[in-house]
Every structure is written in C-alpha cells, then in structure tokens.
Amino acid sequence: MPGKHPRWKLVWSDEFDRGEIDPTKWDFELGNGFFDYQTHQWVQGWGNEELQYYTRDPQNISVRDGLLYIRALKESLHGCGYTSARIRTRKRDGTPLFGKRYGKFEFRAKVPHGKGLWPAIWLLPEHDRYGGWAASGEIDVMEIVGEKPHQYLGTIHFGSTSPKRELVTHVHEFPAGQSVADFHVYAVEWEPGEIRWLVDGEVWATQTFWWSCSKLRNGKGVVARSSADLNPWPAPFDQPFYIVMNVAVGGNFPGVPNPATQFPAELVVDYVRVYDRVGGYGEPAPRGKGRLPYQKQR
C-alpha cells in the first residue's frame, strides 16, 4: 500500500498489479526518432544519437509479479543495434492519459548500469505553451551515466528553444555499498518556484532558479535580451507535465556500450505514485540565485 506522507495526498498511481501494462495509464513510444514539426524534418536517434529501437514487444517491456520491467537488448531491428522500450502517460496522438502541475512524483525502482546505458525517469510538458524544447521545460527525476552506478542525476532543462537552452544538474552520491542496482525510492517535490529531489525519503537537492523565453529567430530560440523577453516567473514550470520512463542505449550523453556492458539491461519499477499537497499551493517562491541570460557575468 502507498506510504504515508503527512503533507501529501495520493491522487494517481500504478502499482503494476494487473499483470500487463495498463492502457488507461501508459502508451508506448516506438521507433528510433520523431518528426519535428518546427523544422519539418525527421529527427533520428531521438535527437541524442541514441542507438536503440523502441518496441512494445513483451521481451522489451512486461509486468510480472507486481513489477514493471523495461529491458534493453542487444539485437538488430530496423537498422538499429539494440531494442528497448519507452512509455509515457500520454498517447502518441498527444491525448493526455495523466498529467499534473505541481505535486510529489515518486518511483521505487532499481536501475541498470554499464557503459552506454541511459535509463531515465522524467517529466515533460503536456503542451509546449512556451515553445519547443526546452523553453517549455523538462524535469529529470532520475537518470544515470551508465558506467557510474554509485551516483544519479537530477536535472531541469529550461531557457529558450534549442539550441539556446540551459540546464542545471545535481549529482547524488550513494553511500559506500549502495548503488542504483538496489531498489531506491526516487522522487521530486515540485511546488511553485521550487523543485526538490529526494531519494529514500530524504531531500538532497533543491532548485529555485530557472527562466523561459519564447522568442524565435528563423525558427530557433534566441537569448533573452531583457526581462521583457522572459515569460512570467515561474515559467516554464507552471504547467502540467506527464511522466516518461525508458532505457536508452548509446547517445551523446553516455557514449556507446563496450564489451563489458551487460544485456539484457533492466529498469525494474515497483510503483509510480503521484501526490498533491494537502492544503494546496501558495504563491510562487521568489526566483532563487542564478544568472539570467541578459545579465553580465560578474
């Protein structure tokens, strides 16, 4: 049963007790890329030069004994050298299955590791209200650089539409004897103007600074020149976001696998739970310390 959090009330969950992926909660992303409607072109490798082809095949994704398994395999499919799976609480046609603005997003999981593996649990905006990635934001609850199992990353992406985006990454080091290969509870508490990362119930990082600019030049994001160019605080993290879970292989973040990388590589998820704050949310906290794009570095 869901654990008790005095400040939070459960509003959505998946305990993976149906014996199959619940189609009312999750849909599959398939293939090795996506169509970018801004640039009117196909983006291969999901924009990160990833090597896997995502499927909905039971060998890549399944539910057994109350656990979700997302498995990356070393096998060829449609010109890719690996297969894996990626699910999200949004249908492929854009129809929301679940999304939320603010709250506590909690995941109990154990995570594969090895050179070239890129497992992640993250949040994306339901609608690109402020523009293309990353002007409308991204919240990474948990991801790892595959060959570093003793640490995981919590990141936000924000700023202007790519390539003028920014990010802030926090790094959590596990105590000696622990790693991502063990079950841990990963979470974010997201409130107006503040995002906190937790592991096993303990807050280990807090972020109170970001910005968003919707201006474009020739279809690409530009650097904000003044406060008038910025969307009102706390944009972009003031809109509903949906959940994504996947195991990527290769790409410009973890590099390519080496002979020591073990396959199958399994992300095992015990549950996903989302909570609302008891009593609701107040006014946004003031923007924290950081350098806005139009400010000179001191």
C-alpha positions in Angstrom: 0.0 0.0 0.0 1.2 3.6 -0.6 3.3 5.0 2.1 2.1 7.9 4.2 3.3 11.4 3.7 1.6 13.9 6.1 1.9 16.8 3.7 0.8 14.9 0.6 -2.3 13.0 -0.5 -2.2 10.3 -3.2 -4.0 11.3 -6.4 -2.7 8.8 -9.0 -0.6 5.7 -9.0 0.3 2.5 -10.8 1.3 -0.5 -8.6 1.7 -2.7 -11.6 -0.6 -5.4 -10.2 -2.6 -6.0 -13.4 -0.1 -8.4 -14.9 0.1 -6.1 -18.0 0.7 -2.5 -19.0 -2.4 -0.6 -18.1 -3.5 1.2 -21.4 -5.6 3.7 -19.4 -2.3 5.0 -17.8 0.5 4.3 -20.3 1.2 4.4 -24.0 4.3 3.3 -25.9 6.7 5.4 -27.9 8.0 3.4 -30.9 10.9 3.6 -33.3 14.2 5.4 -33.3 13.1 9.0 -33.7 10.4 11.6 -34.1 9.1 14.2 -36.6 10.0 17.7 -35.6 7.1 19.9 -36.7 9.0 23.1 -36.1 11.8 22.2 -38.6 9.6 19.8 -40.7 12.1 17.0 -40.6 12.6 13.6 -39.1 15.0 13.5 -36.1 16.8 10.2 -35.9 18.1 8.8 -32.6 15.6 10.9 -30.6 17.8 13.9 -31.1 20.6 12.4 -29.0 22.1 9.9 -31.5 20.6 7.0 -29.5 21.2 3.5 -30.9 18.0 1.7 -29.7 14.7 1.0 -31.5 11.8 1.2 -29.1 9.2 -1.5 -29.3 6.2 -2.7 -27.3 7.3 -6.3 -27.6 7.0 -8.3 -24.3 10.7 -9.1 -24.5 11.3 -5.3 -24.1 8.5 -4.4 -21.7 6.4 -6.5 -19.4 4.7 -6.7 -16.0 5.3 -9.7 -13.7 4.7 -10.2 -10.0 3.8 -6.6 -9.4 6.9 -5.2 -11.1 7.4 -3.3 -14.4 10.4 -4.5 -16.5 11.8 -2.2 -19.2 14.6 -4.3 -20.9 17.2 -3.1 -23.4 18.5 -6.0 -25.6 21.5 -6.3 -27.9 19.8 -7.2 -31.1 19.3 -5.7 -34.6 16.0 -4.2 -35.6 15.2 -1.8 -38.5 18.9 -0.8 -38.8 19.4 -0.3 -35.0 21.7 -2.5 -33.0 19.6 -2.6 -29.8 15.9 -2.7 -28.8 14.3 -1.3 -25.7 11.1 0.4 -24.5 9.8 3.8 -23.6 6.4 4.5 -22.1 4.6 7.7 -21.1 1.3 8.9 -19.6 0.4 10.4 -22.9 -0.9 8.8 -26.1 1.1 9.0 -29.3 -1.6 11.3 -30.8 -1.0 13.8 -27.9 -4.1 12.8 -25.9 -3.2 13.1 -22.2 -3.6 10.0 -20.0 -2.2 11.7 -16.9 -0.5 15.0 -16.4 -0.2 17.3 -13.4 1.0 20.7 -12.4 2.9 20.6 -9.1 3.0 17.7 -6.7 5.2 14.9 -5.5 6.2 12.3 -8.1 7.6 9.2 -6.6 9.1 6.0 -8.1 10.5 2.9 -6.5 13.0 1.3 -8.9 16.2 -0.4 -9.5 18.3 0.7 -12.4 20.6 -1.0 -14.9 24.1 0.3 -15.3 27.0 -0.2 -17.7 28.9 1.9 -20.3 26.5 3.3 -22.9 23.3 2.7 -20.9 21.0 5.7 -20.2 18.0 4.7 -18.1 15.7 7.6 -17.0 12.5 8.6 -15.2 11.5 12.1 -16.2 8.7 14.6 -16.8 7.8 16.6 -20.0 5.2 19.3 -20.6 1.8 18.3 -21.8 1.7 21.3 -24.1 4.6 23.3 -25.4 3.0 26.5 -24.2 6.3 28.5 -24.1 7.8 27.0 -27.2 9.8 23.9 -28.3 12.3 22.1 -26.1 13.5 23.4 -23.7 11.6 26.7 -23.5 8.6 24.7 -22.0 10.8 22.8 -19.6 11.9 19.2 -18.7 12.3 17.7 -15.2 14.5 14.7 -14.8 13.7 12.8 -11.7 16.4 10.2 -12.1 19.0 9.4 -14.8 22.5 7.9 -14.8 25.6 8.0 -16.8 25.7 4.2 -17.4 29.2 3.5 -16.1 28.6 5.4 -12.8 26.2 3.2 -10.7 27.2 4.9 -7.5 25.6 8.2 -8.4 22.5 9.5 -10.2 21.5 12.9 -11.6 18.5 15.2 -11.1 18.2 17.8 -13.8 16.0 20.6 -15.1 16.1 21.8 -18.7 14.8 25.3 -19.4 15.6 28.6 -21.2 14.9 29.2 -24.9 14.0 26.7 -27.7 17.1 24.7 -28.7 19.9 25.4 -29.3 19.7 28.2 -26.8 18.5 26.0 -23.9 20.0 25.8 -20.4 20.2 23.1 -17.8 21.1 22.6 -14.2 22.2 19.2 -13.0 22.5 18.0 -9.4 24.6 14.8 -8.6 23.7 12.5 -5.8 26.4 10.1 -4.5 25.2 7.0 -2.8 26.9 5.9 0.5 29.5 3.1 0.2 27.9 -0.2 -0.5 24.9 1.2 -2.3 24.2 1.8 -6.0 21.4 2.3 -8.5 21.3 -1.5 -8.8 19.5 -1.6 -5.4 15.8 -0.6 -5.1 15.6 3.1 -4.1 12.7 5.5 -3.9 13.3 8.4 -6.3 11.1 11.5 -6.1 10.7 15.1 -6.8 8.5 17.6 -4.9 7.5 20.3 -7.3 5.9 23.4 -5.9 5.5 26.9 -7.4 9.0 28.3 -7.7 10.8 25.3 -6.2 11.8 21.8 -7.2 13.3 19.3 -4.7 14.9 16.0 -5.4 14.6 13.1 -2.8 16.0 9.6 -2.5 14.6 7.2 0.0 12.6 10.0 1.6 15.5 12.4 2.1 15.8 15.8 0.3 19.2 16.0 -1.3 18.9 18.9 -3.8 16.7 22.0 -4.3 16.4 24.2 -7.3 14.8 27.7 -7.2 16.3 29.3 -10.3 15.3 29.0 -14.0 13.8 31.0 -16.8 11.9 30.7 -20.0 12.0 32.7 -23.3 9.6 32.1 -26.2 11.3 34.4 -28.8 12.5 32.8 -32.0 14.6 33.9 -34.9 14.4 31.8 -38.1 12.6 29.1 -36.1 15.3 28.8 -33.5 15.5 30.1 -29.9 17.3 33.3 -29.1 19.0 34.6 -25.9 16.8 36.9 -23.9 18.0 40.5 -24.1 16.0 41.9 -21.2 13.4 40.9 -18.6 10.7 41.8 -21.1 11.8 38.8 -23.2 11.1 36.3 -20.3 7.9 34.5 -19.7 6.4 35.3 -16.2 8.0 33.5 -13.3 7.8 30.6 -12.5 7.5 29.6 -16.2 8.1 27.1 -17.7 7.5 25.0 -14.5 3.9 26.2 -14.0 2.2 23.9 -16.5 1.0 20.3 -16.4 3.7 17.7 -17.1 3.4 14.0 -17.9 5.6 11.0 -17.0 8.2 9.2 -19.1 10.2 6.1 -18.3 12.8 4.4 -20.6 16.1 2.7 -21.1 18.1 4.3 -23.9 21.3 2.8 -25.3 24.2 5.0 -26.6 23.8 8.6 -27.5 25.8 11.7 -26.9 25.3 11.5 -23.1 26.5 8.1 -22.0 28.5 7.2 -25.2 28.4 3.7 -26.8 28.4 0.4 -24.9 31.6 -1.6 -24.6 32.2 -5.3 -24.4 31.7 -5.2 -20.6 28.1 -3.8 -20.8 25.7 -6.5 -19.9 22.5 -7.2 -21.8 19.6 -7.6 -21.1 19.7 -4.3 -19.1 16.6 -4.0 -17.0 14.9 -1.0 -15.4 12.6 -2.5 -12.8 9.9 -0.3 -11.3 7.9 -1.4 -8.3 5.4 1.6 -8.3 4.7 5.1 -9.6 2.8 7.4 -7.2 1.8 11.0 -7.6 0.6 13.1 -4.7 -1.0 16.6 -4.2 0.0 18.9 -1.4 -2.5 18.9 1.4 -4.0 22.4 1.6 -2.9 23.3 -1.9 -0.1 25.6 -3.2 0.6 29.2 -2.3 2.2 31.9 -4.3 5.4 31.1 -6.1 8.6 31.3 -4.1 10.8 34.2 -5.3 13.3 33.3 -8.0 16.5 32.0 -6.5 20.1 32.9 -7.2 21.4 32.4 -10.7 22.3 34.4 -13.8 19.6 35.4 -16.2 20.6 35.3 -19.9 20.7 39.1 -20.3 22.8 39.7 -17.1 26.6 40.0 -17.4 28.7 37.5 -15.6 30.4 39.1 -12.6 
